[in-house]
Amino acid sequence: MSGSPGAVPGDPRRTPRWGFAVVSGDSMRPALRPGDRLLVDYRRPPVPGDLVVAHAPGRPLSVKRAAERRTTDLGEPGWWLLSDNPAAGTDSRTFGAVADADVVAVVVRRIWPPRRRRAVPDSNGA
């Protein structure tokens, strides 16, 4: 996943509201495909079912589904993140719950390719 610079740690006033992400990999198929461009909201708190952009331990920034609230191994509040296609990627079943601070954005909608421009399935109430 690649995209805009994102949240400014410790300073929500300097964090932009909107950003973009590009999907690379098959872990979120069928909802997302490699090359999909996503509009993300850096200030919106996730709710279960949302697609989020997150830092997973020892892995690059990635898009996963926020399944439920959990506590991390360090006792911090966090999220259990899942791949829609677990055979093609890793998720919380491998690395455990991810701290709230590591969930950097919520996916709002797919903006590219044009024929698939719409809210992503099971995200934002869609």
LOVEXTOR-901064 format. One record per residue (C-alpha): residue number from 1; x, y, z; residue in three letters; chain. Coordinates in pm, 1 decimal. Example, Ala and Ser with C-alpha at 12.3 -4.5 7.8 and 13.67 -1.06 7.14 Angstrom:
2
<r><seq>1</seq><xx>1230.0</xx><yy>-450.0</yy><zz>780.0</zz><type>ala</type><mol>A</mol></r>
<r><seq>2</seq><xx>1367.0</xx><yy>-106.0</yy><zz>714.0</zz><type>ser</type><mol>A</mol></r>
// end
This chain:
126
<r><seq>1</seq><xx>0.0</xx><yy>0.0</yy><zz>0.0</zz><type>met</type><mol>A</mol></r>
<r><seq>2</seq><xx>127.2</xx><yy>344.9</yy><zz>-80.1</zz><type>ser</type><mol>A</mol></r>
<r><seq>3</seq><xx>-22.0</xx><yy>689.8</yy><zz>-59.6</zz><type>gly</type><mol>A</mol></r>
<r><seq>4</seq><xx>-19.8</xx><yy>1029.6</yy><zz>106.4</zz><type>ser</type><mol>A</mol></r>
<r><seq>5</seq><xx>198.3</xx><yy>1111.7</yy><zz>407.2</zz><type>pro</type><mol>A</mol></r>
<r><seq>6</seq><xx>-78.8</xx><yy>1081.5</yy><zz>664.8</zz><type>gly</type><mol>A</mol></r>
<r><seq>7</seq><xx>-127.0</xx><yy>1174.3</yy><zz>1024.9</zz><type>ala</type><mol>A</mol></r>
<r><seq>8</seq><xx>111.4</xx><yy>1400.0</yy><zz>1214.6</zz><type>val</type><mol>A</mol></r>
<r><seq>9</seq><xx>186.6</xx><yy>1205.7</yy><zz>1535.7</zz><type>pro</type><mol>A</mol></r>
<r><seq>10</seq><xx>89.3</xx><yy>1394.3</yy><zz>1849.2</zz><type>gly</type><mol>A</mol></r>
<r><seq>11</seq><xx>-59.0</xx><yy>1691.6</yy><zz>1664.2</zz><type>asp</type><mol>A</mol></r>
<r><seq>12</seq><xx>-411.7</xx><yy>1635.9</yy><zz>1530.7</zz><type>pro</type><mol>A</mol></r>
<r><seq>13</seq><xx>-435.8</xx><yy>2004.2</yy><zz>1425.6</zz><type>arg</type><mol>A</mol></r>
<r><seq>14</seq><xx>-157.6</xx><yy>1952.4</yy><zz>1170.7</zz><type>arg</type><mol>A</mol></r>
<r><seq>15</seq><xx>-297.0</xx><yy>1623.1</yy><zz>1045.3</zz><type>thr</type><mol>A</mol></r>
<r><seq>16</seq><xx>-467.7</xx><yy>1661.7</yy><zz>707.8</zz><type>pro</type><mol>A</mol></r>
<r><seq>17</seq><xx>-829.1</xx><yy>1547.0</yy><zz>693.3</zz><type>arg</type><mol>A</mol></r>
<r><seq>18</seq><xx>-807.3</xx><yy>1359.1</yy><zz>363.1</zz><type>trp</type><mol>A</mol></r>
<r><seq>19</seq><xx>-548.4</xx><yy>1147.8</yy><zz>188.6</zz><type>gly</type><mol>A</mol></r>
<r><seq>20</seq><xx>-505.2</xx><yy>875.8</yy><zz>-69.9</zz><type>phe</type><mol>A</mol></r>
<r><seq>21</seq><xx>-385.0</xx><yy>517.1</yy><zz>-64.2</zz><type>ala</type><mol>A</mol></r>
<r><seq>22</seq><xx>-303.8</xx><yy>271.5</yy><zz>-340.8</zz><type>val</type><mol>A</mol></r>
<r><seq>23</seq><xx>-370.6</xx><yy>-99.1</yy><zz>-287.8</zz><type>val</type><mol>A</mol></r>
<r><seq>24</seq><xx>-89.2</xx><yy>-344.6</yy><zz>-362.8</zz><type>ser</type><mol>A</mol></r>
<r><seq>25</seq><xx>-157.9</xx><yy>-709.1</yy><zz>-299.7</zz><type>gly</type><mol>A</mol></r>
<r><seq>26</seq><xx>-449.4</xx><yy>-948.7</yy><zz>-286.2</zz><type>asp</type><mol>A</mol></r>
<r><seq>27</seq><xx>-520.0</xx><yy>-968.2</yy><zz>88.1</zz><type>ser</type><mol>A</mol></r>
<r><seq>28</seq><xx>-840.5</xx><yy>-761.5</yy><zz>63.3</zz><type>met</type><mol>A</mol></r>
<r><seq>29</seq><xx>-994.4</xx><yy>-933.2</yy><zz>-239.7</zz><type>arg</type><mol>A</mol></r>
<r><seq>30</seq><xx>-1274.5</xx><yy>-928.4</yy><zz>-337.9</zz><type>pro</type><mol>A</mol></r>
<r><seq>31</seq><xx>-1346.4</xx><yy>-585.2</yy><zz>-182.1</zz><type>ala</type><mol>A</mol></r>
<r><seq>32</seq><xx>-1019.7</xx><yy>-429.7</yy><zz>-305.0</zz><type>leu</type><mol>A</mol></r>
<r><seq>33</seq><xx>-786.0</xx><yy>-519.2</yy><zz>-588.5</zz><type>arg</type><mol>A</mol></r>
<r><seq>34</seq><xx>-424.5</xx><yy>-425.3</yy><zz>-657.5</zz><type>pro</type><mol>A</mol></r>
<r><seq>35</seq><xx>-414.2</xx><yy>-80.4</yy><zz>-815.3</zz><type>gly</type><mol>A</mol></r>
<r><seq>36</seq><xx>-735.2</xx><yy>45.2</yy><zz>-652.8</zz><type>asp</type><mol>A</mol></r>
<r><seq>37</seq><xx>-698.6</xx><yy>405.2</yy><zz>-537.0</zz><type>arg</type><mol>A</mol></r>
<r><seq>38</seq><xx>-868.6</xx><yy>491.3</yy><zz>-209.1</zz><type>leu</type><mol>A</mol></r>
<r><seq>39</seq><xx>-979.6</xx><yy>813.5</yy><zz>-43.6</zz><type>leu</type><mol>A</mol></r>
<r><seq>40</seq><xx>-897.0</xx><yy>795.5</yy><zz>329.0</zz><type>val</type><mol>A</mol></r>
<r><seq>41</seq><xx>-994.9</xx><yy>1006.8</yy><zz>629.6</zz><type>asp</type><mol>A</mol></r>
<r><seq>42</seq><xx>-712.1</xx><yy>1055.8</yy><zz>882.6</zz><type>tyr</type><mol>A</mol></r>
<r><seq>43</seq><xx>-937.0</xx><yy>1205.1</yy><zz>1150.5</zz><type>arg</type><mol>A</mol></r>
<r><seq>44</seq><xx>-1230.9</xx><yy>964.9</yy><zz>1151.7</zz><type>arg</type><mol>A</mol></r>
<r><seq>45</seq><xx>-1232.0</xx><yy>701.8</yy><zz>1427.2</zz><type>pro</type><mol>A</mol></r>
<r><seq>46</seq><xx>-1296.8</xx><yy>351.2</yy><zz>1294.8</zz><type>pro</type><mol>A</mol></r>
<r><seq>47</seq><xx>-1597.8</xx><yy>137.9</yy><zz>1377.8</zz><type>val</type><mol>A</mol></r>
<r><seq>48</seq><xx>-1622.3</xx><yy>-239.8</yy><zz>1335.6</zz><type>pro</type><mol>A</mol></r>
<r><seq>49</seq><xx>-1649.2</xx><yy>-329.6</yy><zz>967.2</zz><type>gly</type><mol>A</mol></r>
<r><seq>50</seq><xx>-1453.9</xx><yy>-27.5</yy><zz>840.6</zz><type>asp</type><mol>A</mol></r>
<r><seq>51</seq><xx>-1152.4</xx><yy>-71.9</yy><zz>618.1</zz><type>leu</type><mol>A</mol></r>
<r><seq>52</seq><xx>-854.2</xx><yy>99.3</yy><zz>776.9</zz><type>val</type><mol>A</mol></r>
<r><seq>53</seq><xx>-496.8</xx><yy>189.0</yy><zz>692.6</zz><type>val</type><mol>A</mol></r>
<r><seq>54</seq><xx>-270.6</xx><yy>61.9</yy><zz>970.0</zz><type>ala</type><mol>A</mol></r>
<r><seq>55</seq><xx>87.1</xx><yy>-6.1</yy><zz>1074.3</zz><type>his</type><mol>A</mol></r>
<r><seq>56</seq><xx>114.1</xx><yy>-373.9</yy><zz>1160.9</zz><type>ala</type><mol>A</mol></r>
<r><seq>57</seq><xx>416.8</xx><yy>-493.9</yy><zz>1360.2</zz><type>pro</type><mol>A</mol></r>
<r><seq>58</seq><xx>708.7</xx><yy>-564.8</yy><zz>1127.5</zz><type>gly</type><mol>A</mol></r>
<r><seq>59</seq><xx>499.1</xx><yy>-508.7</yy><zz>815.2</zz><type>arg</type><mol>A</mol></r>
<r><seq>60</seq><xx>445.9</xx><yy>-222.3</yy><zz>572.0</zz><type>pro</type><mol>A</mol></r>
<r><seq>61</seq><xx>149.7</xx><yy>10.1</yy><zz>597.0</zz><type>leu</type><mol>A</mol></r>
<r><seq>62</seq><xx>-153.5</xx><yy>-188.8</yy><zz>486.5</zz><type>ser</type><mol>A</mol></r>
<r><seq>63</seq><xx>-530.8</xx><yy>-190.2</yy><zz>444.0</zz><type>val</type><mol>A</mol></r>
<r><seq>64</seq><xx>-726.6</xx><yy>-429.5</yy><zz>666.8</zz><type>lys</type><mol>A</mol></r>
<r><seq>65</seq><xx>-1078.8</xx><yy>-464.4</yy><zz>801.8</zz><type>arg</type><mol>A</mol></r>
<r><seq>66</seq><xx>-1130.8</xx><yy>-343.6</yy><zz>1160.2</zz><type>ala</type><mol>A</mol></r>
<r><seq>67</seq><xx>-1316.5</xx><yy>-645.9</yy><zz>1297.9</zz><type>ala</type><mol>A</mol></r>
<r><seq>68</seq><xx>-1350.4</xx><yy>-562.9</yy><zz>1667.2</zz><type>glu</type><mol>A</mol></r>
<r><seq>69</seq><xx>-1200.5</xx><yy>-376.4</yy><zz>1960.1</zz><type>arg</type><mol>A</mol></r>
<r><seq>70</seq><xx>-933.7</xx><yy>-568.8</yy><zz>2148.1</zz><type>arg</type><mol>A</mol></r>
<r><seq>71</seq><xx>-649.6</xx><yy>-507.6</yy><zz>2388.4</zz><type>thr</type><mol>A</mol></r>
<r><seq>72</seq><xx>-293.6</xx><yy>-535.2</yy><zz>2259.3</zz><type>thr</type><mol>A</mol></r>
<r><seq>73</seq><xx>-29.5</xx><yy>-754.4</yy><zz>2421.8</zz><type>asp</type><mol>A</mol></r>
<r><seq>74</seq><xx>91.8</xx><yy>-439.8</yy><zz>2602.3</zz><type>leu</type><mol>A</mol></r>
<r><seq>75</seq><xx>-254.9</xx><yy>-373.4</yy><zz>2744.7</zz><type>gly</type><mol>A</mol></r>
<r><seq>76</seq><xx>-332.8</xx><yy>-78.9</yy><zz>2515.2</zz><type>glu</type><mol>A</mol></r>
<r><seq>77</seq><xx>-672.5</xx><yy>-36.5</yy><zz>2349.9</zz><type>pro</type><mol>A</mol></r>
<r><seq>78</seq><xx>-661.1</xx><yy>-146.5</yy><zz>1989.6</zz><type>gly</type><mol>A</mol></r>
<r><seq>79</seq><xx>-817.7</xx><yy>-325.6</yy><zz>1696.4</zz><type>trp</type><mol>A</mol></r>
<r><seq>80</seq><xx>-832.3</xx><yy>-681.3</yy><zz>1568.2</zz><type>trp</type><mol>A</mol></r>
<r><seq>81</seq><xx>-761.0</xx><yy>-640.5</yy><zz>1196.4</zz><type>leu</type><mol>A</mol></r>
<r><seq>82</seq><xx>-852.3</xx><yy>-900.9</yy><zz>936.7</zz><type>leu</type><mol>A</mol></r>
<r><seq>83</seq><xx>-781.8</xx><yy>-963.1</yy><zz>569.2</zz><type>ser</type><mol>A</mol></r>
<r><seq>84</seq><xx>-1080.6</xx><yy>-1041.1</yy><zz>348.9</zz><type>asp</type><mol>A</mol></r>
<r><seq>85</seq><xx>-857.4</xx><yy>-1299.6</yy><zz>178.6</zz><type>asn</type><mol>A</mol></r>
<r><seq>86</seq><xx>-643.9</xx><yy>-1450.6</yy><zz>459.1</zz><type>pro</type><mol>A</mol></r>
<r><seq>87</seq><xx>-474.0</xx><yy>-1693.9</yy><zz>219.1</zz><type>ala</type><mol>A</mol></r>
<r><seq>88</seq><xx>-306.2</xx><yy>-1397.2</yy><zz>47.7</zz><type>ala</type><mol>A</mol></r>
<r><seq>89</seq><xx>-192.7</xx><yy>-1189.5</yy><zz>344.1</zz><type>gly</type><mol>A</mol></r>
<r><seq>90</seq><xx>-127.7</xx><yy>-1159.3</yy><zz>713.0</zz><type>thr</type><mol>A</mol></r>
<r><seq>91</seq><xx>-352.9</xx><yy>-1002.7</yy><zz>973.1</zz><type>asp</type><mol>A</mol></r>
<r><seq>92</seq><xx>-418.2</xx><yy>-1002.7</yy><zz>1348.4</zz><type>ser</type><mol>A</mol></r>
<r><seq>93</seq><xx>-431.5</xx><yy>-1382.9</yy><zz>1346.0</zz><type>arg</type><mol>A</mol></r>
<r><seq>94</seq><xx>-54.9</xx><yy>-1355.0</yy><zz>1288.7</zz><type>thr</type><mol>A</mol></r>
<r><seq>95</seq><xx>51.4</xx><yy>-1032.0</yy><zz>1461.5</zz><type>phe</type><mol>A</mol></r>
<r><seq>96</seq><xx>-223.9</xx><yy>-978.8</yy><zz>1722.6</zz><type>gly</type><mol>A</mol></r>
<r><seq>97</seq><xx>-424.6</xx><yy>-668.7</yy><zz>1799.0</zz><type>ala</type><mol>A</mol></r>
<r><seq>98</seq><xx>-295.0</xx><yy>-334.9</yy><zz>1669.5</zz><type>val</type><mol>A</mol></r>
<r><seq>99</seq><xx>-285.8</xx><yy>-29.7</yy><zz>1899.3</zz><type>ala</type><mol>A</mol></r>
<r><seq>100</seq><xx>-525.1</xx><yy>257.3</yy><zz>1827.3</zz><type>asp</type><mol>A</mol></r>
<r><seq>101</seq><xx>-226.6</xx><yy>481.2</yy><zz>1746.6</zz><type>ala</type><mol>A</mol></r>
<r><seq>102</seq><xx>-122.7</xx><yy>242.2</yy><zz>1467.6</zz><type>asp</type><mol>A</mol></r>
<r><seq>103</seq><xx>-458.3</xx><yy>272.8</yy><zz>1289.4</zz><type>val</type><mol>A</mol></r>
<r><seq>104</seq><xx>-387.0</xx><yy>587.4</yy><zz>1088.9</zz><type>val</type><mol>A</mol></r>
<r><seq>105</seq><xx>-690.6</xx><yy>628.6</yy><zz>859.8</zz><type>ala</type><mol>A</mol></r>
<r><seq>106</seq><xx>-1033.4</xx><yy>498.1</yy><zz>764.3</zz><type>val</type><mol>A</mol></r>
<r><seq>107</seq><xx>-1106.9</xx><yy>416.8</yy><zz>400.0</zz><type>val</type><mol>A</mol></r>
<r><seq>108</seq><xx>-1396.2</xx><yy>631.8</yy><zz>277.4</zz><type>val</type><mol>A</mol></r>
<r><seq>109</seq><xx>-1432.1</xx><yy>510.6</yy><zz>-81.5</zz><type>arg</type><mol>A</mol></r>
<r><seq>110</seq><xx>-1256.7</xx><yy>372.9</yy><zz>-384.0</zz><type>arg</type><mol>A</mol></r>
<r><seq>111</seq><xx>-1188.4</xx><yy>649.4</yy><zz>-637.1</zz><type>ile</type><mol>A</mol></r>
<r><seq>112</seq><xx>-1008.6</xx><yy>449.9</yy><zz>-908.6</zz><type>trp</type><mol>A</mol></r>
<r><seq>113</seq><xx>-1070.4</xx><yy>269.1</yy><zz>-1137.2</zz><type>pro</type><mol>A</mol></r>
<r><seq>114</seq><xx>-1375.0</xx><yy>471.9</yy><zz>-1248.6</zz><type>pro</type><mol>A</mol></r>
<r><seq>115</seq><xx>-1594.0</xx><yy>168.5</yy><zz>-1317.8</zz><type>arg</type><mol>A</mol></r>
<r><seq>116</seq><xx>-1554.5</xx><yy>64.5</yy><zz>-952.5</zz><type>arg</type><mol>A</mol></r>
<r><seq>117</seq><xx>-1570.9</xx><yy>414.5</yy><zz>-795.8</zz><type>arg</type><mol>A</mol></r>
<r><seq>118</seq><xx>-1794.0</xx><yy>369.0</yy><zz>-492.0</zz><type>arg</type><mol>A</mol></r>
<r><seq>119</seq><xx>-1790.6</xx><yy>301.3</yy><zz>-120.2</zz><type>ala</type><mol>A</mol></r>
<r><seq>120</seq><xx>-1607.1</xx><yy>-18.8</yy><zz>-40.3</zz><type>val</type><mol>A</mol></r>
<r><seq>121</seq><xx>-1821.5</xx><yy>-314.3</yy><zz>76.8</zz><type>pro</type><mol>A</mol></r>
<r><seq>122</seq><xx>-1899.8</xx><yy>-320.8</yy><zz>448.6</zz><type>asp</type><mol>A</mol></r>
<r><seq>123</seq><xx>-1726.6</xx><yy>9.2</yy><zz>512.1</zz><type>ser</type><mol>A</mol></r>
<r><seq>124</seq><xx>-1902.5</xx><yy>330.0</yy><zz>616.8</zz><type>asn</type><mol>A</mol></r>
<r><seq>125</seq><xx>-2234.2</xx><yy>150.5</yy><zz>642.0</zz><type>gly</type><mol>A</mol></r>
<r><seq>126</seq><xx>-2230.5</xx><yy>43.4</yy><zz>276.2</zz><type>ala</type><mol>A</mol></r>
// end
